[in-house]
Amino acid sequence: MSKEVAKDSSPFAFYAFYQLYSHLNPGETAILSLKEIAESLYPDFKIDYNEKTSLFITWKKRSDKYHKGSSNQEDYMLRGCIGTFAKMPIAPGIEKYSLIAALEDRRFSPIQKRELTDLKCSCNILGRFKTIFQGGNNPSGDIFDWELGKHGIELYFKHPKTGTTCSATFLPDVMPEQHWNKEDTFVNLIEKAGYWGNISEVMDSFESYFIEVIRYEGDKSSITFDEFEKQLDDIEA
């Protein structure tokens, strides 16, 4: 009899949640590899364990208005999100960034054991990177050559005051969640990178300030604690 898995989950999302759960409950779970998890819970899921990829791990927590059984994304609030654009083998990448996102995101305090039951974990495997604007002496491209909800955006720009290079990114699902249009996205990227000056000036003369704009896509999977706990019981049975 096949084991039931969460609809939006994957071995990647489960493995990311498993890293934090094991960290906060030392010695209470079996030591499981990504391959063992995939073969037991997701036998039809194809994984190239030698492939190197970019990824981000996102932790969200149920808000006070959460209603059990709800699938509303707004019932969960961001609790940590960190990843890497560097290419890493998938298993070590998830092992590393699941804990960094949970425990070392400077915007938040480290996630505590008591919060586990209210968490949702997402793993976003990134790919299909494309430079859509290149600055310099002969700027080229279109900063708006991307689709809301489909593409994430990475921005490099010159700080108007210091001349240093600043950068920031938003994953594909951020813009729809925040109800931003494309211009809103760039404004928020500039602020996220640490510049709070005259952003209208930067946008009006983006050819002078923007160094590079990169679009990319993500393959996202997610799992709630309730779904994770049920599948953990299945694999440990």
N, C-alpha and C positions, 0 to 999 in steps of 0.2 A: 504493500500500500504506500503510495507516494505521500510525502509530507506536504502539508498545505503551507504556502508561502504568501507573504504580504504582497498585495497587488503591485505596489510601486517600488518594491524592494529589489535588491540584487545582492549577490555575495559581497559586493563592495560596501554597500550601506551596512549590511549586517556585521561585516568584519570591522568596520570603523566603530560601530557601537560596542562591539565585543571588546575592543581595545580599552575603551574607557571603563566599561563595566568590570573588566578583569583588574584594571589598575586600582579601582576603588573598592574591589572585593578580593584582595590578594588571597590566593590559595583556595578559593571557593568554587572555581570553575576548572574544567579540564583545559589543557593547553591545546588549542586548535589552530591549525594553519588555514590560510585562505583556501588552499586546495582541498583540504578536508571538508571545510564548510561548503564549498561549491559542489563537491561531489555528493555530499549528503543531502543538502537542502535545495540545490539548484542544478540538478544533473544535466539539464539541457542548455545551461548557460556556458558559452564558449569564452575561454580566457587564454590569452597568450601570456604566460607568466614571465617571459623574458622581454616582453615589450616594455619600452620606457615611455612614460606619459606624464603630462601635467595634470594636476588635480587640486581641488579645493574641498575641504571638509567644513560643513556648516552644522552648528548645534542651535536648536531653537527650543524654547520652553513654553509650556502651556501658560497662557495669560489667565488672569482672574476670571475672565468671561468665558473660559473654555466650557463647552458642553460635551459630555461623553458621547462618542459616536459621530461628532461633527467632523467634516473633512475641510472646513473653512481654514484656509491658510492664515487668515488674520487672527485665529485663535492661538497662534504661536508667535512668540517674540524672539528676536535674535538673541542668542546667548554666547556666540563665539563663531568666528569664521576666519580661517587661515589656510593657505595652500601654497603652491609653488608653480611657477611657469617652467622651472627646470625639469628636465626629463628624468624620471626615476622609475625603476621597476615597480610594478603596481603594488605588490604586497608591502615592501618596505616603505613606500610612499604613504599608504594608508596607515600603517603602524605609527609612523612618525607624526603625520599631520592631524590625525584624529585626536591625539593627546595635546599637541601644540594648540590646536583650535579650541580645545576644551579648557586648557589650563593656563595658556600664555597669551591669549588675546588681551592686550593692554586696555581695551575699552571696558572689560568686564573683570570681575573677581573670578578666580578659578572655580569651576563647577564642583559642587560638593556631592557626596554620596546621597544625601537626603533629596537631591534634585532629580535623581535618575528616573524615577517613575513619571516625571513630567516632561521628559525630553523627547525630541525627534532629531534624528541624525540624517544628514544628506551627504552623499558623495557625488561630486561632479567631476567626471573625467573630461578633460578639455582637449580639443583638437581643431583641425581645419583653420589654422591661423592664417590671416591675410592682412598685409599692410594696405590700408585704404587711403592713407594720406602720408606723404613724406615732405617735411619742411626743408629749409635750406635756401640756397640762392635761387633755385628754381622749383618752388613748391609745386607738387603735383598730387592729383587724387581728389577725392570727395569725402569729407568727414562724415557725411550723412549716408554713405553707401553701406547701410546695414539695416536689419529688420528688428524692430522691437519684439521681445519675447523669443527670438531665435538666436541672436548674437549677444555675446558679451563684448565689452569695449575696454581696451587698455590704452591709456593716454600718457604720452610723454610731452612735457612742455617746459618752456623756459620761464623761470620765475621772474616776473616783471621788475622786481626790486633788486634781487641778488644775482640774477643771470644763471643760477644753478638749475640743473635739470630736475624736475619733479615728475612723479608718476603716480598713477592710481588706476584701479580697475573696478568694474562692476560685472558680476556674473550675469548670464542671460535672464534669469528670473527676477533680478532686482528691479529692473525698470517697470515691468507690469505690476509688481507688488507695490511699488511706490507711486504708481500712476504718473510716471514721468514721460514726457515726450523726448525727442532726441536732443533738443537744446537743453532741456532740464538736466538730462544725463551729463552733458559736458560741464554745466555749471556745478553740479554736485561732484563730479570727478575733480574739478579744480579745487573745490573746497576740501574734499577728502585728502588731496595731496598736500594741503597745508597753506594754501594761499587764500586769504580772506579780504583781499583788497578790492580794487575796482574790476570785478569779473566781467562786467559789460565791455570794458575796454579790451580785455583779452579776447572775448568772443567776437567783437567787432573787427579785430585785427588778428584773427587766429593764424593767418598765414605767417605772421611775424613771430608768434609765440609757440605755436604747436610744432613739435619736432617730429612726432610720429603718432599715428592713430592705427591701432590694430584691432580687427574684429576676430572673433573666434566663436566656436560653438561648444556646447557641453552636453554630455550624456549623463543625466541626473537620475539618481535613485535615492529613495528615502525610506526610513523605517522608524516607527514610534516605539516607545519602550514596551508597550503591551504586545506589539507584534514581535519585537525582538525576544521578549521573555518566552513567548509561546514557542518560537522556533528554537531557542536555546534548550528548552525542555525537550523538544523533539530530537535534537541532535545528541543530547546527553542521555537520552532514555536507553 
